[in-house]
Amino acid sequence: MGLQERSDLVLALARVLHENGQSTDETVAAAERLSNQLGLRATFIPGWGELELQATDGTARLVSVAAADPTGTDMDRVASAMRAIDQVATGRLAPPAAQETISAISHAPPAPTWLFTLAAAAGAAALSVVFGVQHLAAAGLIIASAAAGAVLRRTLARYSTNPFLQPLCAALLAGIIGALAVRFQLSSSLRLVAVCPCMILVPGPHFLNGTMDLSLARAGLGASRLVYAGMVVLAICAGLLLGLGLLGVSLPVGEPGRAVPLWLDVIAAGVAVAAYSVFFSTPLHMLGWPVAVGMAAHALRWWTLAAGAGAATGAFVACLLVGLILTPVARRWQMPFAAIGFASVVSMMPGVFLFRMASGLVQLSNSSNMTLQLLGATIADGMTAVNIILAMSFGIIIPKIVMDRLGDRATRAKPRVG
């Protein structure tokens, strides 16, 4: 293969990883590893909207650029691409055939609609249990709303590639159903019928990837990821509040949650993690790790909160456990950390606080509602959400960075045989 063909292969591989949710650090490492196998000295520069590869072979040098929007989360494609790299490295896949393999991986279908719908219903129901749902009628409405939203999202995906249209419309539907539940006295002041189907729409992996990029001084890409995640959340908030407002219902600000028994919280967390794994198209053989570790993390979070710690501290401790366990697991069994790590923790994303903050801001725009209590509750919800996201990100990042550096140093220190 010539320099152009080898560069195209590396760039195609990096594009699959970049567009489907793999962390930037892992994407760069994978692209460089494949480049070395192909006899190239390569510098890989990831960005939002494009990838740049500077490849050198002897005196020949080539700069290639490919369009790539990192808006997706498909761990089956990520795992298949990483497996293709291993096959090239061991000689089981010839480089010319690897191009066709990567092309097939990039077009692999996501989870089927029936499974996606089932996961959405189960995930929303599990989150409602975590937040203290008390009536079967409310739980049934949450399941129906989330399932209908999932079907609506898949239907819209056939006609539009706009990444904000699906969460906007699904949240609008959830808001309308939630407002009807309030009108017929089937929803409490927590508004879980409206909120829980929207919580599964929050783009947790983009928040985590963005924070990881910022921690590694990839300011442009990290900021772009966070802006994109923020825009998705804004679309969700707009749809939810519009749906509630159509029937004259509002989302209370600063509403305290309900306590849930440990055993129920852990079981619901396991269901939620399995649901998110389906959303991310995680291969089934990897499902056990995120479910087991996610349940343990939620148990640790429950104990931390019961001891009197705040929500951010509970999230940090839980995510620290996930990072400590799953970082070596991912390295040992060659699994994408994004596939098993993110699914374990995204159910802790503070979607409900973000929605309440948005509701508070809307209410504050009306001068007749302006009170110090409302202002304080809105600020408190917003700060709680920010603190939880930061705590989760650093809880995941710290053990991963430390263990990856130690692992790479140990690998380089091993004596070569032969």
Rosetta blueprint (number, residue, H / E / L):
1 M L
2 G L
3 L H
4 Q H
5 E H
6 R H
7 S H
8 D H
9 L H
10 V H
11 L H
12 A H
13 L H
14 A H
15 R H
16 V H
17 L H
18 H H
19 E H
20 N L
21 G L
22 Q L
23 S L
24 T H
25 D H
26 E H
27 T H
28 V H
29 A H
30 A H
31 A H
32 E H
33 R H
34 L H
35 S H
36 N H
37 Q H
38 L L
39 G L
40 L L
41 R E
42 A E
43 T E
44 F E
45 I E
46 P E
47 G L
48 W L
49 G E
50 E E
51 L E
52 E E
53 L E
54 Q E
55 A E
56 T E
57 D E
58 G L
59 T L
60 A E
61 R E
62 L E
63 V E
64 S E
65 V E
66 A E
67 A E
68 A E
69 D L
70 P L
71 T L
72 G L
73 T L
74 D L
75 M H
76 D H
77 R H
78 V H
79 A H
80 S H
81 A H
82 M H
83 R H
84 A H
85 I H
86 D H
87 Q H
88 V H
89 A H
90 T L
91 G L
92 R L
93 L L
94 A L
95 P H
96 P H
97 A H
98 A H
99 Q H
100 E H
101 T H
102 I H
103 S H
104 A H
105 I H
106 S H
107 H L
108 A L
109 P L
110 P L
111 A L
112 P L
113 T H
114 W H
115 L H
116 F H
117 T H
118 L H
119 A H
120 A H
121 A H
122 A H
123 G H
124 A H
125 A H
126 A H
127 L H
128 S H
129 V H
130 V H
131 F L
132 G L
133 V L
134 Q L
135 H L
136 L H
137 A H
138 A H
139 A H
140 G H
141 L H
142 I H
143 I H
144 A H
145 S H
146 A H
147 A H
148 A H
149 G H
150 A H
151 V H
152 L H
153 R H
154 R H
155 T H
156 L H
157 A H
158 R L
159 Y L
160 S L
161 T L
162 N L
163 P L
164 F L
165 L H
166 Q H
167 P H
168 L H
169 C H
170 A H
171 A H
172 L H
173 L H
174 A H
175 G H
176 I H
177 I H
178 G H
179 A H
180 L H
181 A H
182 V H
183 R H
184 F L
185 Q L
186 L L
187 S L
188 S L
189 S L
190 L L
191 R L
192 L H
193 V H
194 A H
195 V H
196 C H
197 P H
198 C H
199 M H
200 I L
201 L L
202 V L
203 P L
204 G H
205 P H
206 H H
207 F H
208 L H
209 N H
210 G H
211 T H
212 M H
213 D H
214 L H
215 S H
216 L L
217 A L
218 R L
219 A H
220 G H
221 L H
222 G H
223 A H
224 S H
225 R H
226 L H
227 V H
228 Y H
229 A H
230 G H
231 M H
232 V H
233 V H
234 L H
235 A H
236 I H
237 C H
238 A H
239 G H
240 L H
241 L H
242 L H
243 G H
244 L H
245 G H
246 L L
247 L L
248 G L
249 V L
250 S L
251 L L
252 P L
253 V L
254 G L
255 E L
256 P L
257 G L
258 R L
259 A L
260 V L
261 P L
262 L H
263 W H
264 L H
265 D H
266 V H
267 I H
268 A H
269 A H
270 G H
271 V H
272 A H
273 V H
274 A H
275 A H
276 Y H
277 S H
278 V H
279 F H
280 F L
281 S L
282 T L
283 P L
284 L H
285 H H
286 M H
287 L L
288 G H
289 W H
290 P H
291 V H
292 A H
293 V H
294 G H
295 M H
296 A H
297 A H
298 H H
299 A H
300 L H
301 R H
302 W H
303 W H
304 T H
305 L H
306 A H
307 A L
308 G L
309 A L
310 G L
311 A H
312 A H
313 T H
314 G H
315 A H
316 F H
317 V H
318 A H
319 C H
320 L H
321 L H
322 V H
323 G H
324 L H
325 I H
326 L H
327 T H
328 P H
329 V H
330 A H
331 R H
332 R H
333 W L
334 Q L
335 M L
336 P L
337 F H
338 A H
339 A H
340 I H
341 G H
342 F H
343 A H
344 S H
345 V H
346 V H
347 S H
348 M H
349 M L
350 P L
351 G H
352 V H
353 F H
354 L H
355 F H
356 R H
357 M H
358 A H
359 S H
360 G H
361 L H
362 V H
363 Q H
364 L H
365 S L
366 N L
367 S H
368 S H
369 N H
370 M L
371 T L
372 L H
373 Q H
374 L H
375 L H
376 G H
377 A H
378 T H
379 I H
380 A H
381 D H
382 G H
383 M H
384 T H
385 A H
386 V H
387 N H
388 I H
389 I H
390 L H
391 A H
392 M H
393 S H
394 F H
395 G H
396 I H
397 I H
398 I H
399 P H
400 K H
401 I H
402 V H
403 M H
404 D H
405 R H
406 L H
407 G H
408 D H
409 R H
410 A H
411 T H
412 R H
413 A H
414 K L
415 P L
416 R L
417 V L
418 G L
